[in-house]
């Protein structure tokens, strides 16, 4: 009897077949959950957008040192991740406030000159 390589044994161990009723098709490969249906290695991480939270928060933090990152932070306003969306909203708010202050300083500076 040939022993399968370790990768295939690991992949077979990761297949969740609990509650599955394969019945007579127990040896039919089509009855095993596929990778695309969430059988092996899928998580909610891909669907909820949490991979966008770190860059959005970094842009928000960098914006306190230089205003330009806040302009790019605006791109995260419609993110699937709640954290990234909140960082995008705060970045948008800070860009608007910063632009308003810049205009006020420019207008007041030109009047006094």
N, C-alpha and C positions, 0 to 999 in steps of 0.2 A: 504494500500500500504506500503510495507516494504521499509525503507530508507536504502540505502547502507552505510557501514561504511565510515568514513572520508577518509581513504586511497584510496578507490575506486573512490570516487568523485574527489580527487586530481589527481589520475592517468588518469581519463577520461578527466579532464581539460587540461592535458599536451599533449594529443594526437593532433597532428597537421593534420587536415583533410582539410585544405584550398586547393582549387583547385582540390580536389578529386571528381570524378564523380562516385558515388556508384550506381546510378540509381535504378533499382528494387532490388538490393542486399543490400539496406540500413540497413536491419536488420540481414544480414549474417555476422557472426563474422570473416569469412575469408576475408572479404573486408576491414577490418580495418587494417591500417599499423601495422606491428608487431614490437616488440622490436628490432629484429635483423635488420630490414630495416630502423632504425633511427626514429621510432615513438616516443619513450619516453626516455629521459635522455641520448641521445648520443650526443657527441660533437666531434669536430675535435681534441680535446686535446689528445685523445687516438691514433689517426692516425699520428699526426705530431711529436710525440716523445718529447714534451716539458717537460715531467716528467724526462727526463735525463739531463736537463740543470743544475739543482741545484747541483747534485752530481759531475758533471764534473767541474763546477766552483769551488766547494769546494776543490776538489782534486788539481786543479790548484793553488788555494790560499795556501793550506797547503804545497804544494811543495816548496814554498819560505822559509819555516821554516825547512823542512826536505825533501830531494830529493825523497824519496821512493814513496810518493803519485803521483808523475809525472809518475812513471812506470805504475800505474793503470789508470792514465788519458789517456794513449795511447789507452785504450779499447774503448774510445768514438770517435775515428777518423772516424768511419763509422756510426755514429749516424744519425737518421732521423732529429733530431733537429739541426738547424744551429748553435745555441749557444753552444750546447754540442760538436758538431763537431769542431768548432773553438777552444774551450778549449782543446779538445783532440789533435788538430794539434799543438797548442802552447805548450802543455805538452810534446809532442813528440820532438819538436824542442829543448825545454829546457833540456830534458833528453840527447839528442845527444850532445848538447853543454856542458852540465855538465860532461858527460862521457869523452869528448875530453879534457876538462880542467884537469880532474883528471888524465888522461893518460899523458898529458904534464908535470904536476907537478911531477908525479911519475918518468918519464923518466929523467927530469932535476935534480930531487933530487938524483937519483941513480948515475948520472954522477959526481956530486960534492963530493960524499962520498968516 
